[in-house]
Amino acid sequence: NTVSQAIADDYQRRYDLSVTEWRVMAVLARFHGLSAREVAERTAMDKVAVSRALARLVEAGRVHRETHGGDKRRSVLSLTEAGWLIHDDVAPMARAREREVLAKLDAEEQHWLTRILDKLLAR
């Protein structure tokens, strides 16, 4: 959240994009064709918050939703061209901010941080 908020003001102002919407877009950029449930799992966010963010992203033309095969109960999501343009502008800012934060740690501290986070996030 701390890292996200550092750049959030910029993309919120530029694209009228919430932090939740950005996280959804970032996950869809990395993992193509997820369902809303899978997006919620990968972002570790509340399903209702993800659902609202997806509805807004679809309405804004940033995410495309289509049914999966013949199963109308399951939809798959992907970024639209407009969504990719926003992603490709915001993602480098996010990565740069992450590098700035991690640069405060030496290599051993970064290693331990990764191990600790992996351990905490393991199911």
C-alpha positions in Angstrom: 0.0 0.0 0.0 2.8 2.4 0.8 4.5 1.8 -2.5 1.2 2.0 -4.4 0.1 5.2 -2.8 3.3 6.9 -3.8 2.4 6.8 -7.5 -1.4 6.5 -7.0 -2.0 10.3 -7.0 -0.4 10.6 -10.4 -2.4 7.9 -12.2 -5.6 8.8 -10.3 -5.3 12.3 -11.6 -4.2 11.4 -15.1 -6.6 8.4 -15.8 -9.3 8.7 -13.1 -8.1 5.3 -12.0 -8.4 4.0 -8.4 -5.7 1.9 -6.6 -8.0 -1.1 -6.8 -8.6 -0.6 -10.5 -4.9 -0.3 -11.1 -4.2 -3.5 -9.2 -6.8 -5.4 -11.3 -5.2 -4.1 -14.5 -1.7 -5.0 -13.4 -2.9 -8.6 -12.6 -4.7 -8.9 -15.9 -1.6 -7.7 -17.7 0.4 -10.4 -16.1 -2.1 -13.2 -16.3 -4.3 -13.2 -19.4 -7.8 -14.6 -19.3 -8.6 -14.7 -15.6 -12.1 -14.8 -14.1 -13.1 -12.2 -11.5 -12.7 -14.8 -8.8 -9.1 -15.5 -9.9 -8.4 -11.7 -10.1 -9.6 -11.4 -6.5 -7.4 -14.3 -5.4 -4.3 -13.0 -7.1 -4.7 -9.5 -5.7 -5.7 -10.7 -2.3 -8.5 -8.2 -2.4 -12.2 -8.5 -1.4 -14.4 -10.0 -4.2 -16.9 -7.2 -4.0 -14.1 -4.5 -4.4 -12.7 -6.4 -7.4 -16.2 -6.8 -8.9 -16.9 -3.0 -8.6 -13.4 -2.2 -10.0 -14.0 -4.6 -13.0 -17.5 -3.1 -13.7 -15.9 0.4 -13.8 -13.0 -0.8 -16.0 -15.3 -2.6 -18.4 -17.6 0.5 -18.6 -14.6 2.7 -19.3 -13.4 0.4 -22.1 -10.2 -0.6 -20.3 -11.1 -4.3 -19.7 -13.0 -6.7 -22.0 -15.2 -9.4 -20.5 -16.3 -12.4 -22.6 -17.9 -15.7 -21.7 -15.7 -18.7 -21.5 -16.5 -21.1 -24.2 -20.2 -22.1 -23.9 -20.3 -21.5 -20.1 -22.2 -18.3 -19.5 -21.5 -18.5 -15.8 -17.8 -18.0 -16.3 -16.3 -14.9 -17.9 -12.7 -14.3 -18.8 -11.2 -10.9 -18.6 -8.5 -9.1 -20.6 -7.1 -5.6 -21.0 -8.3 -3.7 -24.1 -6.0 -1.6 -26.2 -6.9 1.4 -24.1 -6.2 -0.6 -20.9 -2.8 -1.6 -22.3 -1.9 2.0 -23.1 -2.6 3.0 -19.5 -0.8 -0.1 -18.1 2.3 0.6 -20.2 2.4 4.2 -18.9 1.8 3.4 -15.2 3.7 0.1 -14.8 7.2 1.7 -15.3 6.4 4.3 -12.6 5.3 1.5 -10.3 8.5 -0.5 -11.0 10.7 2.6 -10.5 9.1 3.4 -7.2 9.5 -0.2 -6.0 13.2 -0.1 -7.0 13.6 3.2 -5.0 12.1 1.5 -1.9 14.1 -1.6 -2.2 17.3 0.4 -2.8 17.2 1.4 0.9 18.0 -2.3 1.7 21.2 -4.1 1.0 21.3 -7.4 -0.9 21.0 -9.5 2.3 18.1 -7.5 3.6 16.3 -7.7 0.3 16.8 -11.5 0.3 15.4 -11.8 3.8 12.5 -9.5 3.0 11.6 -11.7 0.0 11.9 -14.9 2.2 9.7 -13.4 4.9 7.0 -12.2 2.5 7.0 -15.5 0.7 6.6 -17.3 4.0 3.8 -15.0 5.2 2.0 -15.3 1.9 2.3 -19.1 1.6 -1.0 -20.9 1.9 
